[in-house]
Amino acid sequence: MPDDEGEYCTVCGGMVPKAGDVQQITVDGKAVGISGLDQILKQVAEMEFSGPLQVKAALLTAVKAANYVPTKKAEAYRDALYGEYLRYMESVR
């Protein structure tokens, strides 16, 4: 595959965006790009939730709005996103 065709996701096979707001996280041992992750983490952090399950659900819903999340990998994405959320919360304290 020629370099000018771009990069493809190893999970879903889709084109990996080149935008500056795409960050890679590890989901099930593979790096995946998440568009708008910083903004999503900030928005979810500003919401008031009573526990981790609500936070995980909000993270996954927000990520799905702008990114493809394979149905079979939703739980793995949710857990990986929650790990990113916890790191984000530590960094803003």
C-alpha positions as CSV (number, residue, x, y, z in Angstrom):
1,M,0.0,0.0,0.0
2,P,1.5,3.4,-1.0
3,D,2.2,5.9,1.8
4,D,0.0,8.5,0.2
5,E,-3.1,6.4,0.9
6,G,-2.9,7.1,4.6
7,E,-3.0,4.9,7.7
8,Y,-5.7,2.4,8.5
9,C,-7.0,1.4,11.9
10,T,-5.9,-2.1,13.0
11,V,-9.2,-2.6,14.8
12,C,-11.9,-1.4,12.4
13,G,-10.0,-1.0,9.2
14,G,-11.1,2.6,8.7
15,M,-8.9,5.5,7.7
16,V,-7.1,7.0,10.7
17,P,-7.7,10.8,10.7
18,K,-4.7,13.1,10.6
19,A,-6.3,15.8,12.6
20,G,-4.5,17.2,15.6
21,D,-7.2,16.3,18.0
22,V,-6.8,12.6,17.6
23,Q,-5.1,10.8,20.4
24,Q,-4.1,7.2,20.7
25,I,-5.2,5.0,23.6
26,T,-4.7,1.3,24.1
27,V,-7.8,-0.9,23.8
28,D,-7.4,-4.6,24.2
29,G,-3.7,-4.3,23.7
30,K,-3.9,-2.3,20.4
31,A,-3.5,1.4,19.8
32,V,-6.6,3.1,18.5
33,G,-7.2,6.8,17.6
34,I,-9.9,8.7,19.4
35,S,-11.0,12.0,17.9
36,G,-11.7,14.8,20.5
37,L,-10.6,12.8,23.5
38,D,-9.3,15.8,25.4
39,Q,-12.6,17.6,25.0
40,I,-14.6,14.5,25.9
41,L,-12.6,14.0,29.1
42,K,-13.1,17.6,30.1
43,Q,-16.8,17.5,29.5
44,V,-17.3,14.3,31.4
45,A,-15.2,15.6,34.3
46,E,-17.5,18.6,34.6
47,M,-20.6,16.4,34.9
48,E,-21.6,15.1,38.3
49,F,-21.9,11.4,38.5
50,S,-22.4,9.1,41.5
51,G,-20.1,6.4,40.5
52,P,-17.7,4.8,37.9
53,L,-20.5,3.1,35.9
54,Q,-22.1,6.4,35.1
55,V,-18.8,7.9,34.1
56,K,-17.9,4.9,31.9
57,A,-21.3,5.1,30.2
58,A,-20.9,8.9,29.6
59,L,-17.4,8.4,28.2
60,L,-18.4,5.7,25.8
61,T,-21.5,7.6,24.6
62,A,-19.4,10.7,23.9
63,V,-16.7,8.8,22.1
64,K,-19.3,6.9,20.0
65,A,-20.7,10.3,18.8
66,A,-17.5,11.1,17.0
67,N,-15.7,7.8,16.6
68,Y,-16.4,4.3,15.4
69,V,-16.5,1.8,18.3
70,P,-17.0,-1.8,17.2
71,T,-19.9,-3.4,19.2
72,K,-17.8,-6.4,20.2
73,K,-15.1,-4.0,21.6
74,A,-17.5,-1.6,23.5
75,E,-16.6,-2.9,26.9
76,A,-12.9,-2.8,26.2
77,Y,-13.2,0.8,24.9
78,R,-15.2,1.7,28.0
79,D,-12.6,0.4,30.4
80,A,-9.7,2.0,28.4
81,L,-11.5,5.3,28.3
82,Y,-12.1,5.1,32.1
83,G,-8.4,4.6,32.6
84,E,-7.7,7.8,30.5
85,Y,-10.4,9.6,32.5
86,L,-8.7,8.7,35.8
87,R,-5.3,9.9,34.5
88,Y,-7.0,13.1,33.4
89,M,-8.5,13.7,36.8
90,E,-5.2,13.2,38.5
91,S,-3.6,15.7,36.1
92,V,-6.1,18.5,36.9
93,R,-6.0,18.1,40.7
